[in-house]
Amino acid sequence: MRSLLLVAFLLCSVTALAGPKVEVTTSKGAFVMELYPDKAPKTVENFLAYVDAGFYPGTIFHRVIRMFMVQGGGMDASLVKKKTIRPPVVLEVNRGLSNVRGTVAMARTNNPNSATSQFFVNVVDNKRLDTVGGGYAVFGKVITGMDVVDAIRGLKTARKNGMGDVPVETVTITAVKRLK
């Protein structure tokens, strides 16, 4: 009986520690991310503010590198950068999260404190991103729908409007919503 109670307690504790979940629906399907506010509080707060503002629908996955990552959340189908609605986030790295397959991190410029709306999903282990150039902040992980991310990853890419690694088939984000 005691071990059964302990198991029940541990399950409740793990459930209580689970972070918020967000569903990203794209023209290729949907995936769900669990966010980690305990490890990257400002980054998660920033991302959820963009979600709550309805910022992401109509943006695309504009950069796809098959053995690296898929990136989206900041440009429209014409590859025009969408005006951000929040100031950049201070980089949150070295907090027990690593850029491994399935994790979600913030995209940024060479300035470590420049992340705004763009995010990427690591499609392979990219642990060097934990430190290179100051690092890239992991703030979540795809928990369902990695097959959708892999479908995006597998798309043919080309150079378009002066940008490389742009999917030939446009992958539009149609909805991003918090899950209960």
N, C-alpha and C positions, 0 to 999 in steps of 0.2 A: 504494500500500500504506500509506504514511504517513497519508494522509487517512482511509483506512478504519480504521486503528488509533485515530486521533484521534476519529472519530465513535463508535467502540465505547467508548472511554474516557469521552467526554462522556455517552453514554447510561447507562453504569454509574454515573457521578457523579450524574446527575440522579435515577436510581433510588435511589441510596443516600441522597439528600437528601429523598426523599419521606417525608412524615409518616405517622403511624398513620392507619388508615382505620377508620371505624365505620359499620355499617349500621343505619339506623333503619327499622324495619318498623312501618307504621301500618295502620289499617283501610282506607286508600285506596291502599296500595301501599308500596314501600320506596324509600329513597334512601340513597346512600353519601356520607359526608363524609370529606374528608382534613383532618387537623388539623395545625396549625403550631406545634409546641413550640419551635421556634427563635425564633419571634416573640412568642409568648404562653405561656411555659412554665408559669406558675402556673395560668393559666386552663385549659390543656389538662390539666394534672395533676388539677385539680379535676373537670373534666368526666369524665375517664376513671375517677376514683374513684367517681363516681356510676354510670357504666356498669358497672364491675366489681362494685359493690354490688347491682346489679339494681334500682336505684331507679326507672328510667323506665317499665317496663311498667305499664300501668294509668293512666298520666297521659295527658292529652289536649292537643291544640292548642286552647287556650282563647281565643286572641285572633288574629283574622284581619282584616287591613286590606288590601284588594285592591291598592292602589297604594303599599304600604309594606312589610309583612312578615307572616309567620306565626310565632306564638309558642307554645311549649309547654314541657313538662317540669317542671311544678310543681303541677298541680291534677288532681283526679280528675273523673269525669264529672258529679258533683254540684257542681262548681266549689268544692270544698273544697281549700284549699291543703295539700299534703302536707308533713309535717314534714321539714325538711332534715336532713342527716346530717353536714354539714361547715360550718365557719365560712365567712363571706363571703370572697371573693377580692379582693385589692388590684387595682385597675384597671390593665390593661396596654394602653395606647394609644400612638399615634405610633411604631409599630414597623414601618412599611412595609406595613401592611395597611389597607385601606379598606372601609367598608360599601358594597359594590357588589353588584349582582344576583348571587345565588347564595352569597354569603358568609354564614357563621354567626357570630353574636355573642352575648354574654351579655346577658340581660335583667337589669335592676336597678331599684332605687327611685331617688329623687332623690339619694341618697347614692352617689357614684361607686364606693365600695368596698363595695357591698352585694350583688354578684352571688353566687348560690349555684347552684341547679340549672336555673333557667329559661334557655332559649336561644331565639333567633329566627333565621329565615332571611330575608335581604333578598330581596324579589321584584322590586325596582327598585333603581337606584343611589340610595343614601341617604348620600352623602358628608358631609352636615351632621352625621350621627351620629358622625363622627370627632372632633368637637370640642364639640358642644352639651352643656352641663351637665357638661363634663369628658370627654365621649366615651363610646363603647360599644365594648368590647373584641371585635374580630374574632379568632377563634381557629381558623377552618376555612372550608372551602368545599364545597358540594355538587358532587361530580364525576360522579355518575350519578343519575338519577331526579329531575331538576329538573321533569319533567312531573308527578310526584307532588306536589311542592311547589306547582306551578301549579294542580293540581286542588284542593288544599286552599285555595289563594288564591281560587279561583273560587266557593267555597261562599257561599251566602246567610248573612248574619249577623243577629243580633238582640240585644236587651238581655235578659239573663237573670240572676237573682239579684243585681241591682244592678250588673252588669258589662255594658259595651257590647262590640260587635264579637265576640260569641261565635257560632261557627258553629251554625246550626240543626241540621245533621247533625253528630253527635259524631264527631270523628276521634281515635281512641284509638291511643296508642303501645303496640304489642303486644310488641315486642322491640327491644333495642338491644345490639349486640354488636360487639366488635373483630373486624376481619378480619385474616387472616394476610398 
